[in-house]
Structure formats: C-alpha cells, structure tokens
Amino acid sequence: MKTVFNPVEAIRFATWLKEESGVVMDDLRNTTKIMTELRANWNDPKYDEYLRAFDGSTKSFAEFKQHVEAYISYLRKKADIVTEFLG
C-alpha cells in the first residue's frame, strides 16, 4: 500500500483546524455565558431539561477539543519529519 503525505497540505489543514476549533469553542463559551444569564431569570422545567443536555454536550466539546489538539500536534510533527526527510 502506497501512502501519500503532503507536509504543506498537512500544515495548512492543521492551521485551519486550529482556527475553526477556536471559533467553535468561542461560540460555545458565548452560548454558555448566555445560558448562565438566562438561568437567573427563567423558571421553566423545559429550560432545566435543556440545560442538562447542554451541559453534557459541552463536556463532549471539551473532549473533542483535546482530540483536535492532539491531531494538530501529530500532523505538525509528521510534516516536520517528512519535510526533513525530503530535504
């Protein structure tokens, strides 16, 4: 099996992935802030149900962010190795 790895494309993707995951996490922080503010004013059982689901989702996003960071690191290291090998 032949594998093709383009270090320039890998770095470009890693950079894009870092930027986009940052946007997602910023949006999540903003949403969390709004949800916290609404909690003080709303007394709605459906809100509480939604909040529990939202809290669970934020934990999933935190795990996803860890995976993204690990993959970015992997791509950069691999790109460095391949670039050095190709000279």
C-alpha positions in Angstrom: 0.0 0.0 0.0 1.4 3.4 -1.0 0.8 6.4 1.3 1.0 9.9 0.1 1.6 12.7 2.6 1.9 16.3 1.6 3.5 18.2 4.5 2.4 21.6 3.1 -1.2 20.4 3.0 -1.0 18.8 6.4 0.3 22.1 7.9 -2.4 24.0 6.1 -5.1 21.7 7.4 -3.7 21.8 10.9 -3.8 25.6 10.9 -7.3 25.6 9.6 -8.4 23.0 12.2 -6.9 25.1 15.0 -8.7 28.3 13.8 -12.0 26.6 13.3 -11.9 24.7 16.6 -11.1 28.0 18.2 -14.2 29.6 16.6 -16.4 26.7 17.8 -15.0 26.9 21.3 -15.5 30.7 21.4 -19.1 30.2 20.3 -19.6 27.6 23.0 -18.2 29.9 25.6 -20.6 32.7 24.5 -23.5 30.3 24.5 -22.6 29.1 27.9 -22.5 32.7 29.2 -25.9 33.4 27.7 -27.3 30.2 29.2 -26.0 31.2 32.6 -27.5 34.6 32.4 -30.9 33.2 31.4 -30.8 30.7 34.3 -31.1 33.6 36.7 -34.4 34.8 35.1 -36.2 31.8 33.8 -38.1 29.3 35.9 -39.1 26.7 33.3 -38.8 22.9 33.7 -38.0 22.6 29.9 -35.1 25.0 30.4 -33.7 22.9 33.1 -34.0 19.8 30.9 -32.3 21.6 28.0 -29.6 22.9 30.3 -28.8 19.3 31.4 -28.5 18.3 27.8 -26.4 21.4 27.0 -24.0 20.7 29.9 -23.5 17.2 28.7 -22.8 18.5 25.2 -20.2 21.0 26.5 -18.3 18.1 28.0 -18.3 16.4 24.6 -16.9 19.5 23.0 -14.1 19.7 25.6 -13.2 16.1 24.8 -13.3 16.9 21.0 -11.0 19.9 21.6 -8.5 17.6 23.2 -8.6 15.3 20.2 -8.3 18.2 17.8 -5.2 19.5 19.7 -3.6 16.0 19.7 -4.3 15.6 15.9 -2.9 19.1 15.2 0.3 18.2 17.1 0.5 14.8 15.2 0.1 16.5 11.8 2.8 19.1 12.6 5.3 16.6 13.9 4.7 14.3 10.9 5.0 17.2 8.5 8.4 18.2 10.1 9.7 14.6 9.8 8.6 14.3 6.2 10.0 17.7 5.3 13.3 16.9 6.9 13.4 13.5 5.2 12.7 15.1 1.8 15.3 17.7 2.4 
